[in-house]
Amino acid sequence: MSLFILNNELLFPPVHLSEPDGLLAIGGDLSPERLLLAYRHGIFPWYEGQHILWWCPDPRFVLFPEELRESKSMKQLHKRDVFDFRVDTAFREVITNCKTIARQGQESTWITDEVRDAYTRMHELGYAHSAEAWQDGELVGGLYGIRLGSVFFGESMFSKVSNASKYAFIQYVQRLQGEGVRLIDCQVYTAHLESLGARMIPREDFIALLGQLIP
Protein backbone atom coordinates (compact mmCIF):
# COMPACT_ATOMS: atom_id res chain seq x y z
CA MET A 1 0.00 0.00 0.00
CA SER A 2 1.06 3.61 -0.59
CA LEU A 3 1.38 6.12 2.24
CA PHE A 4 -1.06 8.99 1.83
CA ILE A 5 0.37 12.51 1.93
CA LEU A 6 -2.00 15.11 3.34
CA ASN A 7 -2.25 18.67 2.07
CA ASN A 8 -4.32 21.64 3.18
CA GLU A 9 -7.57 19.89 2.30
CA LEU A 10 -9.39 18.76 5.42
CA LEU A 11 -9.77 15.03 4.86
CA PHE A 12 -8.26 11.63 5.62
CA PRO A 13 -8.19 8.46 3.55
CA PRO A 14 -10.35 5.52 4.68
CA VAL A 15 -8.79 3.85 7.71
CA HIS A 16 -8.89 0.38 6.15
CA LEU A 17 -6.13 1.60 3.82
CA SER A 18 -3.67 1.86 6.74
CA GLU A 19 -0.38 0.01 6.61
CA PRO A 20 -0.22 -3.23 8.65
CA ASP A 21 1.29 -1.30 11.58
CA GLY A 22 -1.57 1.21 11.48
CA LEU A 23 0.22 4.06 9.70
CA LEU A 24 -2.30 5.83 7.46
CA ALA A 25 -0.94 9.19 6.33
CA ILE A 26 1.76 11.83 6.73
CA GLY A 27 1.61 15.61 6.75
CA GLY A 28 -1.23 18.00 7.30
CA ASP A 29 -1.41 20.05 10.48
CA LEU A 30 -2.61 20.00 14.08
CA SER A 31 -5.43 22.49 13.71
CA PRO A 32 -8.46 21.89 15.93
CA GLU A 33 -10.56 21.13 12.86
CA ARG A 34 -8.18 18.43 11.62
CA LEU A 35 -7.70 16.91 15.07
CA LEU A 36 -11.45 16.68 15.63
CA LEU A 37 -11.93 15.08 12.22
CA ALA A 38 -9.14 12.60 12.97
CA TYR A 39 -10.48 11.50 16.34
CA ARG A 40 -14.01 11.13 15.02
CA HIS A 41 -12.61 8.60 12.56
CA GLY A 42 -10.37 6.79 15.03
CA ILE A 43 -7.16 8.40 13.79
CA PHE A 44 -4.50 9.94 16.02
CA PRO A 45 -1.21 11.78 15.38
CA TRP A 46 2.33 10.91 16.41
CA TYR A 47 5.36 12.92 15.46
CA GLU A 48 8.46 11.32 13.97
CA GLY A 49 11.17 13.93 13.58
CA GLN A 50 9.54 16.93 11.89
CA HIS A 51 6.75 14.90 10.31
CA ILE A 52 3.20 14.38 11.57
CA LEU A 53 2.23 10.75 11.13
CA TRP A 54 -1.42 9.68 11.40
CA TRP A 55 -2.32 6.24 12.72
CA CYS A 56 -5.29 3.91 13.03
CA PRO A 57 -4.00 0.50 14.19
CA ASP A 58 -5.83 -2.81 13.91
CA PRO A 59 -6.60 -4.22 16.41
CA ARG A 60 -7.27 -1.27 18.73
CA PHE A 61 -6.40 -1.21 22.43
CA VAL A 62 -9.35 0.07 24.47
CA LEU A 63 -10.87 0.04 27.93
CA PHE A 64 -14.57 -0.30 28.60
CA PRO A 65 -15.06 1.58 31.90
CA GLU A 66 -17.14 -1.22 33.43
CA GLU A 67 -14.17 -3.56 32.90
CA LEU A 68 -11.75 -1.40 34.90
CA ARG A 69 -9.70 -3.49 37.32
CA GLU A 70 -8.53 -1.85 40.55
CA SER A 71 -6.13 -3.85 42.67
CA LYS A 72 -6.47 -4.15 46.45
CA SER A 73 -3.33 -2.05 46.87
CA MET A 74 -4.79 0.76 44.75
CA LYS A 75 -8.05 0.65 46.68
CA GLN A 76 -6.07 0.98 49.93
CA LEU A 77 -4.14 3.87 48.40
CA HIS A 78 -7.41 5.60 47.68
CA LYS A 79 -8.70 5.05 51.21
CA ARG A 80 -5.53 6.54 52.68
CA ASP A 81 -5.90 9.72 50.60
CA VAL A 82 -2.26 9.54 49.52
CA PHE A 83 -3.05 11.71 46.49
CA ASP A 84 -5.42 14.57 45.80
CA PHE A 85 -7.26 13.94 42.54
CA ARG A 86 -8.13 16.91 40.34
CA VAL A 87 -9.38 17.46 36.78
CA ASP A 88 -8.41 20.28 34.41
CA THR A 89 -6.57 22.41 36.96
CA ALA A 90 -3.12 22.20 35.32
CA PHE A 91 -3.52 20.98 31.75
CA ARG A 92 -0.42 22.60 30.29
CA GLU A 93 1.65 21.40 33.25
CA VAL A 94 0.42 17.85 32.70
CA ILE A 95 1.25 17.80 28.99
CA THR A 96 4.62 19.44 29.66
CA ASN A 97 5.47 16.68 32.14
CA CYS A 98 4.36 14.05 29.61
CA LYS A 99 6.66 15.76 27.11
CA THR A 100 9.76 15.98 29.28
CA ILE A 101 9.71 13.03 31.66
CA ALA A 102 12.26 10.29 30.94
CA ARG A 103 10.79 6.95 29.88
CA GLN A 104 12.52 3.60 29.95
CA GLY A 105 13.47 2.46 26.46
CA GLN A 106 12.69 5.81 24.82
CA GLU A 107 15.32 8.31 23.78
CA SER A 108 12.87 11.03 22.80
CA THR A 109 9.20 11.96 22.95
CA TRP A 110 6.60 12.37 20.23
CA ILE A 111 5.19 15.36 22.12
CA THR A 112 6.81 18.30 20.35
CA ASP A 113 6.26 21.96 21.16
CA GLU A 114 3.69 21.98 18.34
CA VAL A 115 1.82 19.08 19.91
CA ARG A 116 1.84 20.75 23.33
CA ASP A 117 0.51 23.99 21.89
CA ALA A 118 -2.11 22.24 19.73
CA TYR A 119 -3.56 20.22 22.60
CA THR A 120 -3.44 23.21 24.91
CA ARG A 121 -5.59 24.97 22.33
CA MET A 122 -7.92 21.96 22.29
CA HIS A 123 -8.15 22.26 26.07
CA GLU A 124 -9.07 25.93 25.75
CA LEU A 125 -11.82 24.90 23.32
CA GLY A 126 -13.16 22.34 25.80
CA TYR A 127 -12.10 19.13 24.02
CA ALA A 128 -8.85 18.18 25.78
CA HIS A 129 -8.78 17.36 29.47
CA SER A 130 -6.26 16.47 32.16
CA ALA A 131 -6.59 14.15 35.14
CA GLU A 132 -4.11 14.93 37.89
CA ALA A 133 -2.63 13.38 41.03
CA TRP A 134 -1.32 15.94 43.52
CA GLN A 135 0.70 15.34 46.67
CA ASP A 136 1.56 18.01 49.22
CA GLY A 137 0.59 20.70 46.71
CA GLU A 138 2.76 19.30 43.91
CA LEU A 139 1.62 17.71 40.66
CA VAL A 140 3.14 14.21 40.77
CA GLY A 141 1.24 12.32 38.07
CA GLY A 142 -1.50 12.51 35.52
CA LEU A 143 -2.72 12.06 32.00
CA TYR A 144 -4.44 13.99 29.21
CA GLY A 145 -6.61 13.23 26.24
CA ILE A 146 -9.56 14.23 24.09
CA ARG A 147 -13.22 13.72 24.90
CA LEU A 148 -15.87 13.55 22.19
CA GLY A 149 -19.37 12.45 23.06
CA SER A 150 -19.21 9.30 25.16
CA VAL A 151 -15.61 8.50 24.20
CA PHE A 152 -12.35 9.55 25.86
CA PHE A 153 -9.20 9.24 23.74
CA GLY A 154 -6.20 8.89 26.06
CA GLU A 155 -2.98 10.42 24.78
CA SER A 156 -0.19 10.25 27.34
CA MET A 157 0.48 9.91 31.05
CA PHE A 158 3.35 10.58 33.44
CA SER A 159 4.32 9.77 37.00
CA LYS A 160 6.91 11.30 39.32
CA VAL A 161 5.83 9.20 42.30
CA SER A 162 5.04 5.49 42.32
CA ASN A 163 1.40 4.76 41.38
CA ALA A 164 0.53 8.44 40.81
CA SER A 165 -0.46 8.08 37.14
CA LYS A 166 -2.29 4.82 37.83
CA TYR A 167 -4.21 6.52 40.63
CA ALA A 168 -5.18 9.43 38.37
CA PHE A 169 -6.21 7.04 35.62
CA ILE A 170 -8.42 4.91 37.86
CA GLN A 171 -10.07 7.92 39.44
CA TYR A 172 -10.70 9.52 36.07
CA VAL A 173 -12.13 6.36 34.50
CA GLN A 174 -14.57 6.07 37.40
CA ARG A 175 -15.52 9.73 37.02
CA LEU A 176 -15.95 9.40 33.25
CA GLN A 177 -18.13 6.33 33.71
CA GLY A 178 -20.35 8.35 36.03
CA GLU A 179 -20.62 11.00 33.31
CA GLY A 180 -21.76 8.46 30.73
CA VAL A 181 -18.48 7.73 28.93
CA ARG A 182 -18.65 4.21 27.51
CA LEU A 183 -15.32 3.80 25.74
CA ILE A 184 -11.74 4.82 26.48
CA ASP A 185 -9.26 4.62 23.62
CA CYS A 186 -5.82 3.52 24.80
CA GLN A 187 -4.49 3.43 21.20
CA VAL A 188 -1.71 0.85 21.43
CA TYR A 189 -0.90 -1.98 23.81
CA THR A 190 0.87 -1.48 27.13
CA ALA A 191 1.12 -4.06 29.89
CA HIS A 192 0.40 -1.27 32.39
CA LEU A 193 -3.03 -0.55 30.94
CA GLU A 194 -3.76 -4.22 30.30
CA SER A 195 -3.38 -4.78 34.04
CA LEU A 196 -6.13 -2.20 34.53
CA GLY A 197 -8.55 -3.97 32.20
CA ALA A 198 -7.76 -2.66 28.71
CA ARG A 199 -7.97 -5.12 25.82
CA MET A 200 -7.73 -5.40 22.07
CA ILE A 201 -10.78 -5.18 19.80
CA PRO A 202 -10.95 -5.26 15.98
CA ARG A 203 -10.56 -1.85 14.34
CA GLU A 204 -13.86 -2.40 12.54
CA ASP A 205 -15.64 -2.74 15.89
CA PHE A 206 -13.85 0.32 17.26
CA ILE A 207 -14.89 2.49 14.31
CA ALA A 208 -18.47 1.26 14.62
CA LEU A 209 -18.51 2.21 18.31
CA LEU A 210 -17.26 5.72 17.48
CA GLY A 211 -20.18 6.10 15.10
CA GLN A 212 -22.58 5.18 17.89
CA LEU A 213 -20.99 7.13 20.73
CA ILE A 214 -19.96 10.43 19.09
CA PRO A 215 -22.89 12.65 17.98
C-alpha positions in Angstrom: 0.0 0.0 0.0 1.1 3.6 -0.6 1.4 6.1 2.2 -1.1 9.0 1.8 0.4 12.5 1.9 -2.0 15.1 3.3 -2.2 18.7 2.1 -4.3 21.6 3.2 -7.6 19.9 2.3 -9.4 18.8 5.4 -9.8 15.0 4.9 -8.3 11.6 5.6 -8.2 8.5 3.5 -10.4 5.5 4.7 -8.8 3.8 7.7 -8.9 0.4 6.1 -6.1 1.6 3.8 -3.7 1.9 6.7 -0.4 0.0 6.6 -0.2 -3.2 8.6 1.3 -1.3 11.6 -1.6 1.2 11.5 0.2 4.1 9.7 -2.3 5.8 7.5 -0.9 9.2 6.3 1.8 11.8 6.7 1.6 15.6 6.8 -1.2 18.0 7.3 -1.4 20.1 10.5 -2.6 20.0 14.1 -5.4 22.5 13.7 -8.5 21.9 15.9 -10.6 21.1 12.9 -8.2 18.4 11.6 -7.7 16.9 15.1 -11.4 16.7 15.6 -11.9 15.1 12.2 -9.1 12.6 13.0 -10.5 11.5 16.3 -14.0 11.1 15.0 -12.6 8.6 12.6 -10.4 6.8 15.0 -7.2 8.4 13.8 -4.5 9.9 16.0 -1.2 11.8 15.4 2.3 10.9 16.4 5.4 12.9 15.5 8.5 11.3 14.0 11.2 13.9 13.6 9.5 16.9 11.9 6.8 14.9 10.3 3.2 14.4 11.6 2.2 10.7 11.1 -1.4 9.7 11.4 -2.3 6.2 12.7 -5.3 3.9 13.0 -4.0 0.5 14.2 -5.8 -2.8 13.9 -6.6 -4.2 16.4 -7.3 -1.3 18.7 -6.4 -1.2 22.4 -9.4 0.1 24.5 -10.9 0.0 27.9 -14.6 -0.3 28.6 -15.1 1.6 31.9 -17.1 -1.2 33.4 -14.2 -3.6 32.9 -11.7 -1.4 34.9 -9.7 -3.5 37.3 -8.5 -1.9 40.5 -6.1 -3.9 42.7 -6.5 -4.1 46.4 -3.3 -2.0 46.9 -4.8 0.8 44.8 -8.1 0.6 46.7 -6.1 1.0 49.9 -4.1 3.9 48.4 -7.4 5.6 47.7 -8.7 5.1 51.2 -5.5 6.5 52.7 -5.9 9.7 50.6 -2.3 9.5 49.5 -3.0 11.7 46.5 -5.4 14.6 45.8 -7.3 13.9 42.5 -8.1 16.9 40.3 -9.4 17.5 36.8 -8.4 20.3 34.4 -6.6 22.4 37.0 -3.1 22.2 35.3 -3.5 21.0 31.8 -0.4 22.6 30.3 1.7 21.4 33.2 0.4 17.9 32.7 1.3 17.8 29.0 4.6 19.4 29.7 5.5 16.7 32.1 4.4 14.1 29.6 6.7 15.8 27.1 9.8 16.0 29.3 9.7 13.0 31.7 12.3 10.3 30.9 10.8 6.9 29.9 12.5 3.6 29.9 13.5 2.5 26.5 12.7 5.8 24.8 15.3 8.3 23.8 12.9 11.0 22.8 9.2 12.0 23.0 6.6 12.4 20.2 5.2 15.4 22.1 6.8 18.3 20.4 6.3 22.0 21.2 3.7 22.0 18.3 1.8 19.1 19.9 1.8 20.7 23.3 0.5 24.0 21.9 -2.1 22.2 19.7 -3.6 20.2 22.6 -3.4 23.2 24.9 -5.6 25.0 22.3 -7.9 22.0 22.3 -8.1 22.3 26.1 -9.1 25.9 25.8 -11.8 24.9 23.3 -13.2 22.3 25.8 -12.1 19.1 24.0 -8.8 18.2 25.8 -8.8 17.4 29.5 -6.3 16.5 32.2 -6.6 14.2 35.1 -4.1 14.9 37.9 -2.6 13.4 41.0 -1.3 15.9 43.5 0.7 15.3 46.7 1.6 18.0 49.2 0.6 20.7 46.7 2.8 19.3 43.9 1.6 17.7 40.7 3.1 14.2 40.8 1.2 12.3 38.1 -1.5 12.5 35.5 -2.7 12.1 32.0 -4.4 14.0 29.2 -6.6 13.2 26.2 -9.6 14.2 24.1 -13.2 13.7 24.9 -15.9 13.6 22.2 -19.4 12.4 23.1 -19.2 9.3 25.2 -15.6 8.5 24.2 -12.3 9.6 25.9 -9.2 9.2 23.7 -6.2 8.9 26.1 -3.0 10.4 24.8 -0.2 10.3 27.3 0.5 9.9 31.0 3.4 10.6 33.4 4.3 9.8 37.0 6.9 11.3 39.3 5.8 9.2 42.3 5.0 5.5 42.3 1.4 4.8 41.4 0.5 8.4 40.8 -0.5 8.1 37.1 -2.3 4.8 37.8 -4.2 6.5 40.6 -5.2 9.4 38.4 -6.2 7.0 35.6 -8.4 4.9 37.9 -10.1 7.9 39.4 -10.7 9.5 36.1 -12.1 6.4 34.5 -14.6 6.1 37.4 -15.5 9.7 37.0 -16.0 9.4 33.3 -18.1 6.3 33.7 -20.4 8.3 36.0 -20.6 11.0 33.3 -21.8 8.5 30.7 -18.5 7.7 28.9 -18.7 4.2 27.5 -15.3 3.8 25.7 -11.7 4.8 26.5 -9.3 4.6 23.6 -5.8 3.5 24.8 -4.5 3.4 21.2 -1.7 0.8 21.4 -0.9 -2.0 23.8 0.9 -1.5 27.1 1.1 -4.1 29.9 0.4 -1.3 32.4 -3.0 -0.6 30.9 -3.8 -4.2 30.3 -3.4 -4.8 34.0 -6.1 -2.2 34.5 -8.5 -4.0 32.2 -7.8 -2.7 28.7 -8.0 -5.1 25.8 -7.7 -5.4 22.1 -10.8 -5.2 19.8 -10.9 -5.3 16.0 -10.6 -1.8 14.3 -13.9 -2.4 12.5 -15.6 -2.7 15.9 -13.8 0.3 17.3 -14.9 2.5 14.3 -18.5 1.3 14.6 -18.5 2.2 18.3 -17.3 5.7 17.5 -20.2 6.1 15.1 -22.6 5.2 17.9 -21.0 7.1 20.7 -20.0 10.4 19.1 -22.9 12.7 18.0 
